[in-house]
Amino acid sequence: MRLLAGGASVRGPAHQQDGLPNQDALCVSGIRGGWCIAVADGLGSRPLSHIGSQKVVQLIRQLARQRQDRGHGEVVQVLRDAWLAHFGDRYRAYETTCLWAWVDSSGRGVAGQVGDGLLLVRSQGVFKVLTDQRQGFGNQTKTLGQADQRACCSTQLVLSLPGDGVLLLTDGISDDLVSGQLESFFDAIYQRQLRCSKRRMRQWLTTELHGWSTPCHGDDKTIAGIFRTD
Amino acid sequence: MVQLKKFQEQTARPLPIIVLADTSGSMSVEGKIEALNKGLKDMITSFASESRLRAEIQVSVITFGGSQAALSLPLTPAHQLQGFTPLLADGMTPLGAALSLASEMIEDKDCIPSRAYRPVIVLVSDGYPTDDWQVPFERLLNGERSSKATRFAMGIGADADVSMLSDFTNDPEAPLFRAENARDIHRFFRAVTMSVSARSQSSTPNQPTPLQITGGDDQDWEF
């Protein structure tokens, strides 16, 4: 069985215009024959959210490296506790969303999400949009620091067939995707991943994100995926 | 060549502005409806000429006068508006019906999609509502989506329902603005225009920007 992973993150035009850093964060890490991926979107209104998003993807990588057998629903609480313990009473300045997935060398693992963004999964050949449909408006989101069960979703992953995988997107991408085309979008990323190394995949994704075509788009954009290719 | 373009929306994210305008008979005196028309026209003209945007400003005008509320201007991208047909003042103050129209518009995801930025609702009135407005008022303030909108209000003259208008606003930095004359109405709409324009150019268009109403003029006259 072969598992491949890739990802990219670009600073959005609005932050380039204002001289602000990329508030998104990305992690793509190989772990004992499996992979861990994470994306996070620091809240634009919080001054240090780029540090909060970087921290949460580090914490996700640390969790994935631990050999503890956690259920998918337990991850968010462990993650939230660790993130809050790091920032303490100052956490509001660092607020962030996050999406995560990791699988072991057999293709088994977990995926989850807190806040905005999109979590797409094909598991045992069945494509699913894990993210709940948004009830409000764009950029109004729950954060890891404020998360309750209603703001979270998670699932067990079983990548048992070629083409199975998981794709994580921050809302700078997901809010501008045509809603009826999500499975085709997933397939397009998978097809490219089939013929790319991790480095080439990052270059291609970076080019695609810099060339984003939605008029007036401004957000930072981050994407990460794991796919089973045979 | 960008290969993922076919999966991307080809319209900008909307920033909806919904104006609830009192066109009851009392607005026809002392230049109030003329001032309201000029304020709306200038606002729409300003939005239509905006550049450096991070959102597409869309404008709707709901009037309440005569015997019913009316969708005077359906939600339309400002840059597509060719002009503004002046509003006429006549009859009663059916605010409740106008609030219901606004609720329906905001709760309709085909009209305002989830990728839209948080709408702005502007309520302008010079009198007391004459229909059953309390239930639609509560529905708008507490609706699943409409409760998330930013709400500004202006009371015109001494007869405005100050209590209702104050309850309508939800921005602590922009409490009810009380207009004493036509120039105040212009100042209010200028402030709304600047607030919305600032949001549309911001890297965080959902963050409210305060209404900064400029100082008065010694030559103002009172209603």
Interface residues (C-beta under 8 A of the other chain):
Chain A: G12 A14 H15 Q17 D18 L20 G44 S45 Q133 R134 Q135 G136 F137 G138 N139 Q140 D175 D176 L177 V178 Q181 S184 F185 A188 R192 T207 E208 G211 W212 S213 T214 P215 C216 H217 G218
Chain B: V2 Q3 L4 K5 K6 F7 Q8 E9 Q10 T11 A12 R13 L53 R54 A55 E56 I112 S114 R115 A116 Y117 R118 P119 E144 R145 K148 S202 S203 T204 P205 N206 Q207
